[in-house]
Amino acid sequence: MKILERAYKFRIYPNKEQEILIQKTFGCTRFVHNHYLAKCIELYEKDKSSLSYNACSTDLTGLKKEIAWLQEVDSTALQSSLRDLDSAYQNFFRRVKQGEGKVGFPKFKSKHNHRKSYKSKMSISIRDKAVKLPKLGLVECRVSKQVEGRILKRDSFSESFRQILCVAMLHRCRD
């Protein structure tokens, strides 16, 4: 028996309310990324220190109490945005320390970038002709292959330029 990891992409067809919530999630993850990147830059310029993921995550709880619209979206999407920012920041300093040639500092996310995405780490499940996503509920989709096995990783993302919304999953199955 062999354990395989496979990725699936399903095109989803959200209704108007779900599409609005997806767009709000894109905006909130972009806001969180840019807010904490600005804080990291400011802190580094002030006293050459940096914010860790845990410090940003703790601060995010307070920020969600101050800004009500951050509570409307999936909280794991916001946490994933922080984790991605932290890994980008850590990779930047690791590359500088190792003296690699082309070193890219983490960039602010733009509203005008056509490739918008977010990750969701909570329960995503595939039904007959729908996928269950956090905060969105059941979203109609086209299931081209039956998913079997245990789900290891769940990502939901979108390429809004082409209006293609997809869900990708990795799972283990035995052949």
C-alpha positions as a Markdown table, in Angstrom:
| # | Residue | x | y | z |
|---|---|---|---|---|
| 1 | Met | 0.0 | 0.0 | 0.0 |
| 2 | Lys | 1.2 | 3.4 | -1.0 |
| 3 | Ile | 0.2 | 6.7 | 0.6 |
| 4 | Leu | -0.3 | 9.5 | -1.9 |
| 5 | Glu | -1.0 | 13.2 | -1.6 |
| 6 | Arg | -3.3 | 14.7 | -4.3 |
| 7 | Ala | -4.6 | 18.2 | -4.8 |
| 8 | Tyr | -8.1 | 18.9 | -6.1 |
| 9 | Lys | -9.5 | 22.2 | -7.5 |
| 10 | Phe | -13.2 | 22.7 | -7.7 |
| 11 | Arg | -14.8 | 25.6 | -9.4 |
| 12 | Ile | -17.4 | 27.1 | -7.1 |
| 13 | Tyr | -20.5 | 29.1 | -7.9 |
| 14 | Pro | -21.3 | 31.3 | -5.0 |
| 15 | Asn | -24.6 | 33.2 | -4.7 |
| 16 | Lys | -24.5 | 37.0 | -4.3 |
| 17 | Glu | -24.3 | 37.0 | -0.5 |
| 18 | Gln | -21.5 | 34.5 | -0.5 |
| 19 | Glu | -19.6 | 36.4 | -3.2 |
| 20 | Ile | -19.9 | 39.6 | -1.1 |
| 21 | Leu | -18.5 | 37.7 | 2.0 |
| 22 | Ile | -15.6 | 36.3 | -0.2 |
| 23 | Gln | -14.8 | 39.8 | -1.4 |
| 24 | Lys | -14.9 | 41.1 | 2.3 |
| 25 | Thr | -12.6 | 38.3 | 3.3 |
| 26 | Phe | -10.1 | 39.3 | 0.6 |
| 27 | Gly | -10.2 | 42.9 | 1.8 |
| 28 | Cys | -9.9 | 41.9 | 5.5 |
| 29 | Thr | -6.9 | 39.6 | 4.9 |
| 30 | Arg | -5.2 | 42.4 | 2.9 |
| 31 | Phe | -5.9 | 44.9 | 5.6 |
| 32 | Val | -4.5 | 42.6 | 8.3 |
| 33 | His | -1.4 | 41.9 | 6.2 |
| 34 | Asn | -0.7 | 45.6 | 5.5 |
| 35 | His | -1.5 | 46.7 | 9.1 |
| 36 | Tyr | 0.9 | 44.3 | 10.7 |
| 37 | Leu | 3.6 | 44.8 | 8.0 |
| 38 | Ala | 3.5 | 48.6 | 8.7 |
| 39 | Lys | 3.8 | 47.8 | 12.5 |
| 40 | Cys | 6.8 | 45.5 | 11.8 |
| 41 | Ile | 8.5 | 48.2 | 9.7 |
| 42 | Glu | 7.8 | 50.9 | 12.3 |
| 43 | Leu | 9.1 | 48.7 | 15.2 |
| 44 | Tyr | 12.2 | 47.8 | 13.3 |
| 45 | Glu | 13.0 | 51.4 | 12.4 |
| 46 | Lys | 12.4 | 52.5 | 16.0 |
| 47 | Asp | 14.5 | 49.9 | 18.0 |
| 48 | Lys | 15.7 | 47.2 | 15.5 |
| 49 | Ser | 13.3 | 44.6 | 16.9 |
| 50 | Ser | 10.5 | 42.6 | 15.3 |
| 51 | Leu | 7.0 | 41.4 | 16.0 |
| 52 | Ser | 6.5 | 37.6 | 16.3 |
| 53 | Tyr | 3.5 | 35.8 | 15.0 |
| 54 | Asn | 2.2 | 35.2 | 18.6 |
| 55 | Ala | 2.4 | 38.9 | 19.4 |
| 56 | Cys | 0.6 | 39.8 | 16.2 |
| 57 | Ser | -2.0 | 37.1 | 16.8 |
| 58 | Thr | -2.7 | 38.4 | 20.4 |
| 59 | Asp | -2.9 | 42.0 | 19.1 |
| 60 | Leu | -5.3 | 40.9 | 16.3 |
| 61 | Thr | -7.9 | 39.9 | 19.0 |
| 62 | Gly | -7.8 | 43.5 | 20.3 |
| 63 | Leu | -7.9 | 44.9 | 16.8 |
| 64 | Lys | -11.1 | 42.8 | 16.0 |
| 65 | Lys | -12.8 | 44.4 | 19.0 |
| 66 | Glu | -11.9 | 47.9 | 17.8 |
| 67 | Ile | -12.8 | 47.3 | 14.1 |
| 68 | Ala | -16.2 | 45.5 | 13.9 |
| 69 | Trp | -16.0 | 44.5 | 10.2 |
| 70 | Leu | -13.1 | 42.2 | 10.9 |
| 71 | Gln | -15.4 | 40.0 | 12.9 |
| 72 | Glu | -17.6 | 39.3 | 9.8 |
| 73 | Val | -15.1 | 37.1 | 8.0 |
| 74 | Asp | -13.5 | 33.8 | 8.8 |
| 75 | Ser | -11.0 | 34.2 | 11.7 |
| 76 | Thr | -8.7 | 31.5 | 10.4 |
| 77 | Ala | -8.2 | 33.5 | 7.1 |
| 78 | Leu | -7.0 | 36.4 | 9.2 |
| 79 | Gln | -4.7 | 34.1 | 11.2 |
| 80 | Ser | -3.3 | 32.6 | 8.0 |
| 81 | Ser | -2.6 | 36.1 | 6.6 |
| 82 | Leu | -0.6 | 36.8 | 9.8 |
| 83 | Arg | 1.3 | 33.4 | 9.5 |
| 84 | Asp | 2.1 | 34.2 | 5.8 |
| 85 | Leu | 3.4 | 37.6 | 6.7 |
| 86 | Asp | 5.5 | 36.2 | 9.6 |
| 87 | Ser | 7.1 | 33.6 | 7.3 |
| 88 | Ala | 7.8 | 36.2 | 4.6 |
| 89 | Tyr | 9.4 | 38.5 | 7.2 |
| 90 | Gln | 11.5 | 35.6 | 8.7 |
| 91 | Asn | 12.6 | 34.4 | 5.2 |
| 92 | Phe | 13.7 | 38.0 | 4.4 |
| 93 | Phe | 16.0 | 38.2 | 7.4 |
| 94 | Arg | 17.3 | 34.6 | 6.9 |
| 95 | Arg | 18.2 | 35.5 | 3.3 |
| 96 | Val | 19.9 | 38.7 | 4.3 |
| 97 | Lys | 21.9 | 36.9 | 7.0 |
| 98 | Gln | 23.0 | 34.2 | 4.6 |
| 99 | Gly | 24.0 | 36.8 | 2.0 |
| 100 | Glu | 21.8 | 35.6 | -0.8 |
| 101 | Gly | 21.9 | 37.8 | -3.9 |
| 102 | Lys | 18.3 | 38.7 | -4.6 |
| 103 | Val | 16.5 | 39.4 | -1.4 |
| 104 | Gly | 12.9 | 40.6 | -1.5 |
| 105 | Phe | 11.4 | 42.5 | 1.4 |
| 106 | Pro | 7.7 | 41.6 | 2.1 |
| 107 | Lys | 5.4 | 43.9 | 0.2 |
| 108 | Phe | 2.2 | 45.6 | 1.0 |
| 109 | Lys | -0.8 | 44.0 | -0.7 |
| 110 | Ser | -2.6 | 46.1 | -3.3 |
| 111 | Lys | -6.4 | 46.3 | -3.8 |
| 112 | His | -5.7 | 46.5 | -7.6 |
| 113 | Asn | -3.8 | 43.2 | -7.8 |
| 114 | His | -6.0 | 40.8 | -9.8 |
| 115 | Arg | -4.8 | 37.7 | -7.9 |
| 116 | Lys | -6.6 | 37.8 | -4.6 |
| 117 | Ser | -6.5 | 34.8 | -2.2 |
| 118 | Tyr | -7.0 | 33.6 | 1.3 |
| 119 | Lys | -6.5 | 30.3 | 3.2 |
| 120 | Ser | -9.0 | 28.7 | 5.5 |
| 121 | Lys | -7.8 | 26.1 | 7.9 |
| 122 | Met | -11.2 | 25.0 | 9.3 |
| 123 | Ser | -13.6 | 22.3 | 8.2 |
| 124 | Ile | -14.1 | 22.2 | 4.5 |
| 125 | Ser | -16.1 | 19.2 | 3.2 |
| 126 | Ile | -17.2 | 18.1 | -0.2 |
| 127 | Arg | -20.9 | 17.1 | -0.7 |
| 128 | Asp | -22.7 | 16.0 | -3.9 |
| 129 | Lys | -22.8 | 19.2 | -5.8 |
| 130 | Ala | -21.6 | 21.6 | -3.0 |
| 131 | Val | -18.7 | 22.4 | -0.8 |
| 132 | Lys | -19.0 | 23.5 | 2.8 |
| 133 | Leu | -16.8 | 26.5 | 3.6 |
| 134 | Pro | -16.4 | 28.3 | 6.9 |
| 135 | Lys | -18.7 | 31.3 | 7.3 |
| 136 | Leu | -20.1 | 30.7 | 3.8 |
| 137 | Gly | -22.0 | 27.5 | 4.3 |
| 138 | Leu | -22.8 | 25.3 | 1.4 |
| 139 | Val | -21.5 | 26.8 | -1.9 |
| 140 | Glu | -22.6 | 25.2 | -5.2 |
| 141 | Cys | -19.7 | 23.7 | -7.1 |
| 142 | Arg | -18.8 | 21.4 | -9.9 |
| 143 | Val | -17.2 | 18.2 | -8.5 |
| 144 | Ser | -15.3 | 16.5 | -11.3 |
| 145 | Lys | -13.7 | 13.8 | -9.2 |
| 146 | Gln | -14.8 | 12.1 | -6.0 |
| 147 | Val | -12.5 | 12.9 | -3.1 |
| 148 | Glu | -11.6 | 10.0 | -0.9 |
| 149 | Gly | -9.2 | 9.7 | 2.1 |
| 150 | Arg | -8.3 | 11.9 | 5.0 |
| 151 | Ile | -8.0 | 15.6 | 4.3 |
| 152 | Leu | -4.5 | 17.0 | 5.2 |
| 153 | Lys | -4.6 | 20.6 | 4.0 |
| 154 | Arg | -7.4 | 22.9 | 3.1 |
| 155 | Asp | -7.0 | 26.1 | 1.1 |
| 156 | Ser | -9.6 | 28.2 | -0.6 |
| 157 | Phe | -8.5 | 30.8 | -3.0 |
| 158 | Ser | -9.7 | 32.9 | -5.9 |
| 159 | Glu | -8.4 | 34.4 | -9.1 |
| 160 | Ser | -10.9 | 37.2 | -9.3 |
| 161 | Phe | -9.5 | 38.5 | -12.6 |
| 162 | Arg | -11.1 | 35.5 | -14.4 |
| 163 | Gln | -13.8 | 35.1 | -11.8 |
| 164 | Ile | -12.6 | 31.5 | -11.1 |
| 165 | Leu | -13.2 | 30.6 | -7.5 |
| 166 | Cys | -11.5 | 27.3 | -6.5 |
| 167 | Val | -11.0 | 25.0 | -3.5 |
| 168 | Ala | -7.8 | 22.9 | -3.3 |
| 169 | Met | -7.4 | 20.0 | -0.9 |
| 170 | Leu | -4.6 | 17.6 | -0.2 |
| 171 | His | -5.4 | 14.2 | 1.3 |
| 172 | Arg | -3.9 | 10.8 | 1.8 |
| 173 | Cys | -5.3 | 7.7 | 0.1 |
| 174 | Arg | -4.1 | 4.2 | -0.2 |
| 175 | Asp | -3.6 | 2.6 | -3.7 |
